[in-house]
């Protein structure tokens, strides 16, 4: 009888402890949705279904288009330089399809129109915000949709 009471007491303590820990863990599992519209050259970002940001982007120019589809980040690099295109800086890169990434670009005059070799270019400040969001919530909790 005494053993049963002790097990119940331990079980109650574990359940009480988990009730404080689990809500915190749920908050760390926010779902990030990055929606890229090639026609309007815009990106919308939402977290757990709540709209957060809308930014102009540059996707792939004719003949070098950004592929349509649903993707998840494959890898991330805060500092990256293109090995193919003149060692061009690609700050806050979120690679989502082979060598294609969402990344910052200093060629901000072309944002809002197709200009890249297939990547999705953002203003460097916006790229840093997106990178921090994806890093904080996790790559597996991030979905990238290119329309």
Steps between C-alpha positions, in 0.01 A plus 500: 500500500780738590675429166183578305456833679861590427463416126181711480681788669792478257262476202310807621827693535611403147164605350513832687854564376405418140205739511749785548750378239270399213345842431849647461596223259185563295592868460837395357321301228351794307432432132657748257351537152693688231284565194684628191288632212705512180230698314491785754865458608401503865551286808252463784608348830262367763557326831235259628256641245552861609626740231838656594679646197466590133811585302597558135729233356682419180460147370661341196502694176375341176690184419629474858169473682444420862323161513141483624413260778500435871837481668665490841835655588786258438778705657572851616805726494521844658789587266525346157662592171398363162758259363346533153420871462810710568519423872188716548393540862184314604445608861257304716451217251224244547562226242179329395568326165849386414713814469199734496442712808301782644768757586580864543618703203667838478350548152186647658413711194373185326281374785143464378600356163662177377878545506671197653643174368224311685551605860251716688663831586391719789614829648787409737309622806195292410720198432648535848152513656387189308821315580460572870138386493580171325801442722291562811202285401699230319543390140264206545226741610545719191319454169592695187240517222599647164202581276 
